[in-house]
């Protein structure tokens, strides 16, 4: 686990979130592709894994990058976080 986490900690926050988002969405898409591929036509299930996993990984990476940029920008914007009643 440390072999995976250590290199991620050295990356900037948006890149880290993009990688985690791409990996998570890619795995979910690949599993969905495998299940759907086995249900529809088993000999081509491997292609279904790629057909659903790759676009899901790309979408997850883009959404993770956007979320990382928003969090980074939110941390850099100074503001008064105390609210008076």
Secondary structure, DSSP 8 states (H G I E B T S, - for coil): -HHHHHHHHTS-HHHHHHHHHHHHHHHHHHHHHHHHHHHH-GGGHHHHHHHHHHHHHHHHHHHHHHHHHHHHHHHHS--------
